[in-house]
Each structure stands twice: as C-alpha cells, then as structure tokens.
Amino acid sequence: MGLAVYRAEFSRFLDLPRRAEYAFEALYQAQATPWLAIGLNGQLIHHPGGSNNRAAIVAGLRVTLTL
C-alpha cells in the first residue's frame, strides 16, 4: 500500500491558465499467488496539464506475472 502527493510546475513561457498541477495517488498491490501479483491505483489530479479544469480522476490496474 502506498500514498503519494506531487506538484508539477509548468514553464512560465507556456501559455497556460495555471502554472501547476497537483496530484494525489493511492496504490495497493496483492500477491494473489507466488507467480501473480495484482495492483490497483487511483489518482486525483487538480488542474491537469495546467488547465482550468478542476480535477481529473485516473484509475489503473497492474497485473504482474513471474515466469
């Protein structure tokens, strides 16, 4: 299990309405079998890409096979 917070700042030379975006991420990974791990993650991004959009939500799934 993990949590992360980050801030990305964009160049002042770019014509963007916002200079930064902020993101919060939570992730979890479970070892289902000795050869299979399954991980889930979710992100909440404020002002994605320096836009005026309030937030974007991203979900992910990772499947890892060890052969």
C-alpha positions as CSV (number, residue, x, y, z in Angstrom):
1,M,0.0,0.0,0.0
2,G,1.3,3.5,-0.8
3,L,0.3,7.1,-0.9
4,A,1.8,9.9,-2.9
5,V,1.4,13.6,-3.4
6,Y,3.1,15.7,-6.0
7,R,3.1,19.1,-7.6
8,A,4.3,19.7,-11.1
9,E,5.1,23.3,-12.2
10,F,5.0,24.4,-15.8
11,S,7.3,26.8,-17.5
12,R,6.2,30.5,-17.4
13,F,6.9,30.6,-21.2
14,L,3.9,28.3,-21.9
15,D,0.6,29.9,-22.5
16,L,-1.3,28.0,-19.8
17,P,-4.1,29.3,-17.4
18,R,-2.4,27.6,-14.4
19,R,1.3,27.3,-13.6
20,A,1.0,24.0,-11.7
21,E,-1.0,20.8,-11.2
22,Y,-1.4,18.8,-8.0
23,A,-2.0,15.1,-7.7
24,F,-2.8,12.7,-5.0
25,E,-2.3,8.9,-5.6
26,A,-3.2,5.8,-3.7
27,L,-1.9,2.4,-4.7
28,Y,-2.3,-1.2,-3.4
29,Q,-0.7,-4.5,-4.6
30,A,-1.7,-8.0,-3.5
31,Q,0.3,-11.2,-4.1
32,A,-2.5,-13.5,-5.3
33,T,-0.3,-16.5,-6.0
34,P,3.5,-17.0,-5.9
35,W,3.6,-16.1,-9.6
36,L,0.7,-13.5,-9.8
37,A,0.5,-10.0,-8.3
38,I,-2.4,-7.6,-8.8
39,G,-2.1,-3.9,-8.2
40,L,-4.7,-1.1,-8.2
41,N,-4.1,2.6,-8.2
42,G,-6.1,5.8,-8.3
43,Q,-5.1,9.4,-8.9
44,L,-6.9,12.7,-8.4
45,I,-5.3,15.5,-10.4
46,H,-6.2,19.1,-9.7
47,H,-5.8,21.5,-12.7
48,P,-4.5,18.7,-15.0
49,G,-2.0,19.9,-17.6
50,G,-2.2,23.5,-16.3
51,S,-5.8,23.7,-17.4
52,N,-8.7,25.4,-15.6
53,N,-10.4,22.0,-15.3
54,R,-11.0,21.4,-11.6
55,A,-10.0,17.7,-11.5
56,A,-9.3,14.5,-13.4
57,I,-9.7,11.1,-11.9
58,V,-7.4,8.2,-13.2
59,A,-7.7,4.6,-12.3
60,G,-5.2,1.9,-13.1
61,L,-4.8,-1.9,-12.9
62,R,-1.4,-3.7,-13.0
63,V,-1.0,-7.5,-13.4
64,T,2.4,-8.9,-12.9
65,L,3.3,-12.4,-13.9
66,T,6.6,-14.0,-12.7
67,L,7.6,-16.8,-15.0
